[in-house]
Amino acid sequence: KLQQAERVEEEEEEEVRPHLVFMLWQATVLKQLMRWDHLDEALWDVRNLLPCLPDVLVLVMIHPDPQEQLDQGALRRMQCLLDGAWQLVVEAAVYSPGQPDGILEAKRAACRALREVLNCHE
């Protein structure tokens, strides 16, 4: 019975695998991280926060101040790094809280990523 209980636990752990994960970053933190000398270490630390890699990762940069100049370069670089390092579908979006349709870009990014994964599995 002990072995049967262990198999059930293992099956339950496998079922919990996330298919879609949103990773949220403040714009200022993302810019600083992209200049950081230990970027590989930071990516490893983030990877260790996830119990297992999802099928899809949506990287969202929070841009709270619409008056501030938006640099999407850091967001795109992080997207490429995560895509290359973890070899999974990574989409990126900017979220502007309080703005009309502020969340729309993040929703669209999630749909694009899921569509890409589903097309690959067909």
Secondary structure as GFF3:
##gff-version 3
##sequence-region A 1 122
A	DSSP	alpha_helix	2	15	.	.	.	ID=ss1
A	DSSP	beta_strand	20	26	.	.	.	ID=ss2
A	DSSP	alpha_helix	27	35	.	.	.	ID=ss3
A	DSSP	alpha_helix	39	49	.	.	.	ID=ss4
A	DSSP	beta_strand	56	62	.	.	.	ID=ss5
A	DSSP	alpha_helix	73	86	.	.	.	ID=ss6
A	DSSP	beta_strand	89	95	.	.	.	ID=ss7
A	DSSP	alpha_helix	104	121	.	.	.	ID=ss8
###
